[in-house]
Amino acid sequence: MLKILTLKPLLFQTTLILGLLSLNLSLNTVQAAVDHDRDSPLQPTSDPFLSLSLSPALQKSAGIKVQPLVITRHQPEVIRYGRTLPQEPLLQFKSDYFQQQARLKKAYRQKQLAKTQHSRLQAEADNAQWLAESITLNTVRSAAELQWGKKIVTALTEIEPSSTIDFSDRSKTLLYVDCPVDEKRPMPATIAIAHRAYRSQAVTATLIDPKPTTPPAHSGLRFFYQTTAPIFLPGQPLVAFIPLTEQAISGIVIPETAIIQHLGQHFIYLKKDETTFNRQQISVNHPVPGGILVTTPLTSPYGVVTRGAQMLFSEEFKAGIPEENDNDDD
C-alpha cells in the first residue's frame, strides 16, 4: 500500500511536466481563433521562415481569403517620381516678362526718337538703356527656360495663349517627372500618374516637350507633363508609371492587398494545400491596374492570399522565436 501511495505523486508530477512542455512548444496564434480551436494550433512546417500550417477552422476564424492565380498579359511599366508645380511662379514669370518687354519697347522708342533729334549724347544714352533692357529680358527668359523648358516658356510668353499649353485658367496642372541621366528611351506622349504607387488610382498626363531640361542643382533629366485631373495639389509628390515597351508581357496580377513589404523586400503567401501556406518573394517592377504583374513562375492549386497575409507573416515569425523556459531550481 505504501508503494502505491509513493508512485501516485511521481506519476502526477511526470504527467504535469509533459503537459507543460507540450504547451510550451505549441505555437502562439490569434487569441480569438485559439478560443475556437485549441486542438489545432498554428504549426510551422519544416522551415518555419518559409511556410506554415493553419487548420481550416483557424483560417475561417482569421478571415483568410485566397484568389486563384490567373495568367494575363499587360504592358510593362517602370516607376518614376515627380511633383506637381504651383502655378504662381509661372504666372509671376509671365507678368515679369511682359513688364520687361514693355520697358524694352519704351527704350526702343526713346532710342529712335533721339536719332531724329540729332542728339548724339542722348542717342548714346538711349541706346545703352535699350541694350540693358534687352539683356534683362533675355536673361529673364533664359532663366525660365532652364527651369521649365523652351516650349512652356514660349507658351507663357505668347500674346494669344496656345490651345494646348495654357495655365491661365487653372484648368490644367503642370507636373514634372525626373529620370536618370542615362535614360536612353524617349518619354511616351502619355503616362499614368498617381498620388502613391497605386496603379489602379492613376490618371493620364500628356507630354509637353520631348526634350528634357536639366535644372540647376539637379543631376537627372526632367520631363514636363500636364493633366486636367483636378485631384492634385500644388507641390504634391506623385508617382509616374512609364511604359517600357509597346509589347505586352505575360504574368500574374497580384493584388496590392496580398503584398507584404519587409526590409525593402516584397512577399506574398501561396496556399499549397488545405492547411499549408508558403511565403515567396516577388519583384514589384511591373505595376499594372489592380496590382503588380509578377512574371516569375508562381504555382499553387489554390492561389494567393489576398486577405490575412499580414497575420500569416506575423505568426510565421512568432514561430521562429524560441520561447524561454522558466525552470528555476528550488
C-alpha positions in Angstrom: 0.0 0.0 0.0 2.9 2.3 0.8 4.5 1.7 -2.6 1.2 2.6 -4.4 0.9 5.9 -2.5 4.5 6.7 -3.4 4.1 6.1 -7.1 1.0 8.2 -7.5 2.6 11.6 -6.7 5.5 10.6 -9.0 3.1 9.8 -11.9 1.2 13.0 -11.3 4.4 15.1 -11.5 5.6 13.4 -14.7 2.2 14.0 -16.4 2.3 17.6 -15.3 5.8 18.2 -16.7 5.0 16.6 -20.0 1.9 18.7 -20.3 3.8 21.9 -19.6 6.5 21.0 -22.2 3.8 20.3 -24.8 2.1 23.6 -24.1 5.5 25.5 -24.2 6.3 24.0 -27.7 2.9 24.9 -29.2 2.8 27.9 -31.5 1.0 31.2 -30.5 -2.0 32.0 -32.7 -4.6 34.7 -32.9 -6.4 34.6 -29.5 -9.9 34.6 -30.9 -9.0 31.7 -33.2 -7.4 29.7 -30.4 -10.6 30.0 -28.3 -12.5 28.2 -31.1 -9.9 25.6 -32.0 -7.3 24.9 -29.2 -6.8 21.3 -30.5 -5.5 22.6 -33.9 -3.0 25.4 -33.3 -0.9 27.1 -36.0 2.1 24.8 -36.7 5.4 25.5 -38.6 6.4 23.2 -41.3 10.0 22.0 -42.0 11.2 25.6 -42.5 9.2 28.0 -40.2 10.5 31.1 -42.0 9.2 30.0 -45.4 5.9 28.2 -44.7 3.4 27.4 -42.0 0.3 25.4 -41.4 -3.1 26.6 -40.4 -6.2 24.4 -39.8 -9.3 25.2 -41.9 -11.1 26.3 -38.7 -8.4 28.8 -37.9 -8.3 30.0 -41.5 -12.0 30.8 -41.3 -11.7 32.5 -37.9 -8.8 34.6 -39.1 -10.7 35.7 -42.3 -8.1 34.2 -44.7 -9.1 34.9 -48.3 -7.4 33.3 -51.3 -7.6 34.3 -55.0 -6.8 31.9 -57.9 -3.7 32.5 -60.0 -4.7 33.6 -63.4 -2.1 34.3 -66.2 -2.8 37.5 -68.1 -1.0 40.0 -70.4 -0.1 43.5 -69.6 2.2 46.2 -70.8 5.3 46.5 -68.6 6.0 49.8 -66.9 8.7 51.4 -64.8 8.1 53.7 -61.8 9.5 57.2 -61.8 8.9 60.0 -59.4 7.9 63.6 -59.8 5.9 66.5 -58.4 3.2 69.0 -59.4 4.2 72.6 -59.8 2.3 75.5 -58.4 1.1 78.0 -61.0 2.0 81.1 -59.1 5.7 81.1 -60.3 4.6 80.6 -63.9 2.1 83.4 -63.7 4.6 85.6 -62.0 7.2 85.0 -64.7 4.6 85.8 -67.3 3.8 89.1 -65.6 7.5 90.0 -65.2 8.3 89.1 -68.8 5.6 91.3 -70.3 6.6 94.2 -68.0 10.2 93.9 -69.0 9.1 93.6 -72.6 7.1 96.9 -72.2 10.2 98.6 -70.8 12.3 97.4 -73.7 9.8 98.8 -76.2 9.8 102.1 -74.4 13.6 102.2 -74.5 13.5 101.4 -78.2 11.1 104.3 -78.9 13.3 106.7 -77.0 16.3 105.5 -78.9 14.6 106.1 -82.2 13.4 109.5 -81.1 16.9 110.5 -80.1 18.1 109.8 -83.7 15.5 112.2 -85.2 16.6 114.9 -82.8 20.2 114.6 -83.9 21.4 114.5 -80.3 24.4 112.2 -80.3 24.8 112.1 -76.5 21.1 111.4 -75.9 21.1 108.8 -78.7 24.0 107.0 -77.0 22.3 107.1 -73.6 19.0 105.8 -75.0 20.8 103.1 -77.0 22.6 102.0 -73.8 19.3 101.9 -72.0 17.7 99.9 -74.7 20.6 97.4 -74.7 20.3 97.0 -70.9 16.6 96.3 -71.1 17.1 93.8 -73.9 19.8 91.9 -71.9 17.5 91.9 -68.9 14.6 90.5 -71.0 16.8 87.8 -72.5 18.2 86.9 -69.0 14.7 86.5 -67.6 13.6 84.3 -70.4 16.8 82.1 -70.3 16.5 81.5 -66.6 12.9 80.4 -67.1 13.8 78.1 -70.0 16.4 76.4 -67.8 13.7 75.8 -65.2 10.7 74.9 -67.3 12.0 74.3 -70.9 11.6 76.3 -74.1 8.2 75.0 -75.0 6.5 76.1 -71.8 8.2 79.5 -71.8 7.2 80.1 -75.4 3.6 79.3 -74.5 3.7 81.6 -71.5 5.1 84.5 -73.5 2.6 84.3 -76.3 0.1 87.2 -76.6 -2.5 84.6 -77.6 -2.1 81.5 -75.4 -1.6 78.2 -77.1 -4.6 75.9 -77.2 -2.5 73.0 -75.8 -0.5 74.7 -73.1 -2.4 77.3 -71.1 -2.3 77.6 -67.3 -4.0 80.9 -67.0 -7.4 79.5 -66.2 -6.0 76.9 -63.7 -7.9 74.1 -65.5 -4.6 72.2 -66.1 -1.9 71.1 -63.7 1.8 71.3 -64.7 4.0 68.5 -63.4 7.4 67.1 -63.9 8.9 63.6 -63.9 12.5 63.0 -63.0 14.5 60.3 -64.8 18.1 59.1 -64.5 20.7 61.0 -66.6 21.4 57.8 -68.6 17.8 57.4 -69.7 18.0 56.5 -73.4 14.5 55.7 -74.5 12.2 58.7 -75.4 9.4 59.6 -73.0 6.0 58.5 -74.2 3.3 61.0 -75.2 1.0 59.9 -72.4 1.8 58.4 -69.0 -0.2 57.5 -65.8 0.3 59.3 -62.6 -1.0 58.8 -59.1 -0.5 60.1 -55.5 1.2 56.9 -54.5 2.2 53.6 -56.1 -1.4 52.6 -56.6 -1.7 51.9 -60.3 -5.5 51.5 -60.1 -5.9 55.1 -59.0 -3.7 56.6 -61.7 -4.9 59.3 -64.2 -3.5 60.3 -67.6 -0.9 63.0 -68.2 0.3 64.3 -71.6 3.9 65.2 -72.6 4.6 68.9 -73.2 8.1 68.8 -74.5 10.0 65.6 -75.6 13.3 67.5 -74.9 14.3 67.2 -71.2 15.5 70.1 -69.1 18.4 70.0 -66.6 17.5 72.5 -63.8 20.4 73.8 -61.7 21.4 71.6 -58.8 19.6 68.6 -60.4 21.6 65.6 -61.5 18.9 63.9 -63.7 16.7 64.6 -66.7 13.3 66.4 -66.1 10.3 66.0 -68.4 7.2 68.1 -68.1 3.7 66.8 -68.4 0.3 68.3 -67.9 -3.0 66.8 -66.7 -6.6 68.0 -66.5 -7.4 65.8 -63.5 -8.3 68.1 -60.5 -7.0 65.7 -57.8 -3.5 67.1 -57.3 -2.4 69.9 -55.0 0.4 72.3 -55.9 3.8 70.9 -55.0 2.4 67.4 -54.3 4.7 64.4 -54.8 3.5 61.9 -57.3 4.4 58.5 -58.9 4.6 58.1 -62.6 4.1 54.8 -64.4 6.2 54.9 -67.6 5.5 52.2 -70.3 8.7 50.4 -71.1 7.7 48.8 -74.5 4.8 48.7 -76.8 4.6 44.9 -76.4 2.5 43.2 -73.7 4.0 40.5 -71.5 2.5 37.5 -69.7 2.3 37.3 -65.9 0.0 37.0 -62.9 -1.5 40.1 -61.4 -1.1 40.1 -57.6 -3.4 42.5 -55.7 -1.8 45.2 -53.6 -3.5 43.8 -50.5 -1.7 40.5 -50.9 1.8 42.1 -50.9 3.8 42.4 -47.7 6.8 44.8 -47.5 9.6 44.0 -45.1 13.1 45.4 -45.0 12.9 46.6 -48.7 11.6 43.2 -49.9 8.2 42.2 -51.0 6.5 38.9 -50.2 3.2 37.0 -50.9 1.7 33.9 -49.5 0.6 31.0 -51.7 -1.7 28.3 -50.4 -0.2 25.0 -51.3 -2.9 22.7 -49.8 -5.7 22.7 -47.4 -3.5 23.8 -44.5 -0.1 24.9 -45.8 0.9 28.4 -46.8 4.2 29.2 -48.4 5.8 32.7 -48.4 7.5 33.7 -51.7 9.5 36.8 -52.5 8.4 38.8 -55.6 9.5 41.7 -57.7 7.3 44.8 -57.9 8.9 46.3 -61.1 5.7 45.9 -63.2 2.8 47.8 -61.6 -0.4 47.4 -63.6 -4.1 48.3 -62.9 -5.2 46.2 -60.0 -1.8 45.4 -58.5 1.6 44.1 -59.5 2.3 42.0 -62.6 4.6 39.1 -61.4 6.4 37.5 -64.4 8.3 34.8 -62.3 6.7 31.4 -62.1 4.1 31.0 -59.3 2.4 27.7 -58.7 -0.4 27.0 -56.4 -3.5 24.9 -56.8 -5.4 27.2 -54.5 -4.0 30.7 -55.2 -2.5 33.7 -53.4 -3.7 35.0 -50.0 -5.3 38.4 -50.6 -6.6 38.9 -47.1 -4.8 37.9 -43.9 -1.3 37.9 -45.4 0.0 40.2 -42.7 -1.4 38.0 -40.0 0.3 35.0 -41.5 3.6 36.9 -41.7 3.4 37.9 -38.1 2.6 34.4 -36.9 5.3 32.9 -39.1 8.0 34.9 -37.4 6.5 34.2 -34.0 7.0 30.5 -34.8 10.7 31.1 -35.3 11.3 32.8 -32.0 12.1 30.2 -29.3 10.2 30.6 -26.0 12.1 30.8 -22.7 11.6 28.0 -20.2 11.3 29.2 -16.7 12.9 26.1 -15.0 14.0 27.6 -11.8 15.7 25.2 -9.4 14.2 25.1 -5.9 
